[in-house]
Amino acid sequence: MQINAPKGGEFQKEPSLNPPFRVRIAGGKTKGRKMLNYIKLIALALVTLLALIAANYARDLAYLVHAILVAVVAGGLFIYHLRKVGDKNVAPQNEYNDGLIRMGVILTAFWGVVAFWSA
């Protein structure tokens, strides 16, 4: 029995059902998502600045506490998103991320129990 090798000394690879792992966003276009990150950063910076201005003009303690709370949360989110701007890690498109759904179900059940208990 004679085996005929392809010309050039290279063997053909068998076709695979699993393509090589590549993460794509909207057909490989990421320009819109990058712009969205910058818009998000600008919005968070403005919210932080306006909350600090509101805290400066506060006349009562409750308003002051809530203005500072909004400023701290917006500032924290600003720093969090600022650190992620250069990352190219994207969630895999072939997996279902059900962590958020689980958290929502647990919080909804907790809220239902609290509502029934308080009634």
Residue, then its C-alpha position, 0 to 999 in steps of 0.5 A: m500500500q502506498i501513501n501519497a503525501p501532498k506536494g510541498g511536504e505539508f499534510q492537510k489538517e482535518p477540518s475541525l468543528n471547533p474554530p480557534f478561540r477568538v473573541r469578537i465584538a460586533g464582527g470585530k469592531t470595537k471602536g463604538r465600545k471604546m467610545l462608550n467607555y470614555i463617555k461613561l468616564i465623562a458622565l461619572a466624573l460630572v456626577t462626582l463633581l456635581a455631587l461634591i458641589a451639592a454637598n458644598y451647598a447642603r443646608d441640612l445633614a440628610y442632604l449632605v450625607h446623600a450628596i457625599l454618598v453619591a459622590v463616593v459611589a460615582g467616584g469609586l465607579f469612575i476609578y473602577h472603569l478608569r482602571k479597565v479602559g486598556d483591558k482587552n478581556v471580554a466575556p466569552q460569547n459562547e458561555y452564559n453568565d448567569g451570576l447576575i440572574r442568580m443574584g437578582v433571584i436571591l435579592t427578589a426572594f429576600w425582598g419578598v420575605v422581608a415584605f411578608w414579614s413586615a406586613 
